[in-house]
Amino acid sequence: MNRNPRLTQTFIGVMVLAALASTLYAGLASHTLHKSYAMALLALAAVTSRMRVKLPGVDGNMSVNLPFLLMAVVNLSALEAVSIACVSTIIQCWRKRGSKFRPEQMLFNVSMMAFATSIANLIWNAGWIGCYSATAQSNSKNNLRWRKNCPNTSTFLHARWMPTR
């Protein structure tokens, strides 16, 4: 495999800029801060970031901090979620004994987690994603609000969650 260091540096630079831009945009569109909940999730994500789960029948492993990162995206502001993701990624990428520290790999991993977390937070907190949720259609008042806010949904979706009398 032929490696081009200039192309690699350019790619990492573009990813860092994308992470900064998306985090800034998501931070400006963010809601209020929940400091105590964020600190608890930060502690849990940081502690579990070095842990791994080996899944049977799957090549590779999964990081244990994934549920905490998803909880941060869903429940916290964009800045809190990005901060938690970046701190846990830094801890996860910190070198182990006998391994070489590669700052470009850590920069890329942290910027990709910041980018993914900020975009996920923007998508989750967008108004249009809630209109497809089945849990929001528990009564007829919610059902009317759902149809009003989501006029372009299919007839199947309307019939699926219509209350039966």
C-alpha positions as CSV (number, residue, x, y, z in Angstrom):
1,M,0.0,0.0,0.0
2,N,1.4,3.3,-1.1
3,R,1.0,6.0,1.6
4,N,0.9,9.7,0.8
5,P,1.7,11.7,4.0
6,R,0.5,15.0,2.4
7,L,-2.8,13.5,1.5
8,T,-3.2,12.0,5.0
9,Q,-2.4,15.3,6.6
10,T,-4.9,17.1,4.4
11,F,-7.6,14.6,5.2
12,I,-6.9,14.9,9.0
13,G,-7.0,18.7,8.6
14,V,-10.3,18.6,6.8
15,M,-11.8,16.3,9.5
16,V,-10.6,18.6,12.3
17,L,-12.2,21.6,10.5
18,A,-15.4,19.7,10.0
19,A,-15.5,18.8,13.7
20,L,-14.9,22.4,14.7
21,A,-17.5,23.8,12.4
22,S,-20.2,21.2,13.3
23,T,-19.5,21.6,17.0
24,L,-19.7,25.4,16.8
25,Y,-23.0,25.2,14.9
26,A,-24.5,22.6,17.2
27,G,-23.3,24.6,20.2
28,L,-25.1,27.7,18.9
29,A,-28.3,25.7,18.4
30,S,-28.0,23.9,21.7
31,H,-30.3,23.9,24.7
32,T,-29.7,24.6,28.3
33,L,-26.9,22.9,30.3
34,H,-27.4,20.0,32.8
35,K,-24.2,20.2,34.8
36,S,-24.7,17.4,37.4
37,Y,-26.1,14.9,34.8
38,A,-23.2,15.8,32.4
39,M,-20.6,15.3,35.2
40,A,-22.1,11.9,36.1
41,L,-22.1,10.8,32.4
42,L,-18.5,12.2,31.9
43,A,-17.3,10.1,34.9
44,L,-19.0,7.0,33.6
45,A,-17.8,7.5,30.1
46,A,-14.3,8.2,31.2
47,V,-14.1,5.1,33.5
48,T,-15.6,2.8,30.9
49,S,-13.7,4.2,27.9
50,R,-10.8,1.7,28.3
51,M,-13.1,-1.3,28.8
52,R,-14.0,-3.6,25.9
53,V,-16.7,-6.2,25.4
54,K,-16.0,-9.2,23.1
55,L,-19.1,-10.2,21.4
56,P,-19.5,-13.9,20.4
57,G,-19.6,-14.5,16.7
58,V,-18.3,-11.0,15.9
59,D,-14.7,-10.2,14.9
60,G,-13.5,-7.3,16.9
61,N,-14.9,-5.7,20.1
62,M,-17.1,-2.9,21.2
63,S,-16.2,-0.1,23.7
64,V,-18.3,-0.1,26.9
65,N,-18.7,3.7,26.9
66,L,-21.0,3.7,23.8
67,P,-24.2,3.6,25.8
68,F,-23.1,6.6,27.9
69,L,-22.1,8.5,24.7
70,L,-25.6,7.8,23.3
71,M,-27.2,9.0,26.5
72,A,-25.2,12.2,26.3
73,V,-26.3,12.8,22.7
74,V,-30.0,12.3,23.6
75,N,-30.2,14.0,27.0
76,L,-27.6,16.7,27.0
77,S,-26.8,19.9,25.1
78,A,-24.4,19.6,22.1
79,L,-21.5,21.1,24.0
80,E,-21.8,18.7,26.9
81,A,-22.2,15.7,24.6
82,V,-19.2,16.7,22.5
83,S,-17.1,17.4,25.6
84,I,-18.0,13.9,27.1
85,A,-17.2,12.2,23.7
86,C,-13.9,14.0,23.3
87,V,-12.7,13.3,26.9
88,S,-13.6,9.6,26.7
89,T,-11.9,9.4,23.3
90,I,-8.7,11.0,24.6
91,I,-8.7,8.5,27.5
92,Q,-9.5,5.6,25.1
93,C,-6.6,6.6,22.7
94,W,-4.1,7.2,25.4
95,R,-1.1,5.0,24.8
96,K,-0.7,1.7,26.6
97,R,2.5,0.4,27.9
98,G,4.9,-0.5,25.2
99,S,3.0,1.2,22.5
100,K,4.0,4.4,20.6
101,F,2.0,7.6,21.1
102,R,0.7,8.9,17.7
103,P,-0.7,12.4,18.1
104,E,-2.1,12.4,14.5
105,Q,-4.2,9.3,15.3
106,M,-5.5,10.8,18.5
107,L,-6.3,14.1,16.8
108,F,-8.2,12.3,14.0
109,N,-10.1,10.1,16.5
110,V,-11.1,13.0,18.7
111,S,-12.2,15.2,15.8
112,M,-14.3,12.4,14.3
113,M,-16.0,11.8,17.7
114,A,-16.7,15.5,18.0
115,F,-18.1,15.6,14.4
116,A,-20.2,12.5,14.9
117,T,-21.5,13.6,18.3
118,S,-22.4,17.2,17.2
119,I,-24.2,16.0,14.0
120,A,-26.0,13.3,16.0
121,N,-27.1,15.9,18.6
122,L,-28.3,18.2,15.8
123,I,-30.3,15.4,14.1
124,W,-31.8,14.2,17.4
125,N,-32.8,17.7,18.5
126,A,-34.3,18.6,15.1
127,G,-38.0,19.0,15.2
128,W,-38.7,16.6,12.4
129,I,-37.3,13.5,14.0
130,G,-39.9,13.5,16.8
131,C,-42.8,13.3,14.4
132,Y,-41.8,9.7,13.5
133,S,-41.7,8.6,17.1
134,A,-44.5,6.1,18.0
135,T,-44.2,7.1,21.7
136,A,-45.5,10.6,21.0
137,Q,-48.8,9.3,19.6
138,S,-50.3,8.0,22.9
139,N,-53.6,10.0,22.6
140,S,-55.7,11.7,20.0
141,K,-54.4,15.2,20.9
142,N,-50.8,14.1,20.3
143,N,-52.0,12.4,17.1
144,L,-53.5,15.6,15.8
145,R,-50.4,17.5,16.7
146,W,-48.3,14.9,14.9
147,R,-50.3,15.1,11.7
148,K,-50.2,18.9,11.8
149,N,-46.4,19.0,12.3
150,C,-45.6,16.3,9.8
151,P,-47.7,16.9,6.7
152,N,-45.5,15.0,4.3
153,T,-45.7,11.6,5.9
154,S,-47.3,8.7,4.2
155,T,-50.8,7.4,4.8
156,F,-49.4,4.2,6.2
157,L,-47.8,6.2,9.1
158,H,-51.1,8.0,9.8
159,A,-53.1,4.7,9.8
160,R,-50.5,3.0,11.9
161,W,-50.8,5.2,14.9
162,M,-54.4,6.2,14.7
163,P,-56.2,5.4,18.0
164,T,-58.9,2.8,17.8
165,R,-62.3,3.4,19.3
